[in-house]
Each structure stands twice: as structure tokens, then as C-alpha cells.
């Protein structure tokens, strides 16, 4: 599912390498919190590529979020690359 399938409607939070935004899926109007992780550039150091360790940490976070099943955590839906 590409990013174009969603309408970003506001910021929810920011971290060192990404942000969480409120978005609406265009196909059905469902509301989601989408975590966007920038695996190419560090926003704190302009135009410097992320190190392999940082890319792996971002991918491991995706795997971890996908594996969590708890009534206290919002469901993970999917990850996509855009």
C-alpha cells in the first residue's frame, strides 16, 4: 500500500529518526496513527546517510512492532516502503 493511499491530517509526535502522524486511508476513511521512519537520511545531520546499524535498528523496530500482541497496545497493521 503506497503512501498516496493515505491523507496525512496532523502530527502526533517526533523522534530522532521519524515521526508519528494521524492519517486517513482514502479507500474507506479509516483513521490510523502512522509511524514514518526515515531510513535514508538523518534529519539532524542534513544529507548524511544513516549508518547500516541505524537502518537495521529501524527494520528491527518494524519487526518488533509486528510481533507484539497485547490488549494494552494498539494493533500493528502493516509496513510499507515508499
VENRA-V52856 format. One record per pair of residues at least 4 apart in sequence whose C-alpha atoms are under 7 Angstrom apart, sorted by the first residue. I is the first residue (numbers start at 1). J is the second residue. D is the distance in whole Angstrom. If there is no record, write none. Layout:
I/J/D + I/J/D
//
This chain:
1/5/7 + 1/80/6 + 2/80/7 + 2/82/6 + 3/82/6 + 5/25/6 + 5/26/6 + 6/23/6 + 6/24/5 + 6/25/4 + 6/26/5 + 7/23/5 + 7/24/5 + 7/25/6 + 7/26/7 + 8/21/7 + 8/22/6 + 8/23/4 + 8/24/7 + 9/22/6 + 9/23/5 + 10/21/6 + 10/22/5 + 11/20/6 + 11/21/4 + 11/22/6 + 12/20/5 + 12/21/5 + 12/22/6 + 13/19/6 + 13/20/5 + 13/21/7 + 14/18/6 + 14/19/4 + 14/20/6 + 15/19/6 + 17/37/6 + 17/38/6 + 17/42/6 + 17/43/7 + 18/36/5 + 18/37/4 + 18/38/6 + 19/35/6 + 19/36/5 + 19/37/7 + 20/33/6 + 20/34/5 + 20/35/4 + 20/36/6 + 21/33/6 + 21/34/5 + 21/35/6 + 22/32/6 + 22/33/5 + 22/34/6 + 23/31/6 + 23/32/5 + 23/33/6 + 23/34/7 + 24/29/6 + 24/30/6 + 24/31/5 + 24/32/6 + 25/29/5 + 25/30/5 + 25/31/7 + 39/50/7 + 39/55/6 + 40/49/6 + 40/50/6 + 41/47/6 + 41/48/6 + 41/49/5 + 41/50/5 + 42/46/7 + 42/48/6 + 42/49/6 + 42/50/6 + 50/54/6 + 50/55/6 + 51/55/6 + 52/56/6 + 53/57/6 + 54/58/6 + 55/59/6 + 56/60/6 + 57/61/6 + 58/62/7 + 59/63/6 + 60/64/6 + 61/65/6 + 62/66/6 + 63/67/6 + 64/68/7 + 65/76/6 + 66/76/6
//
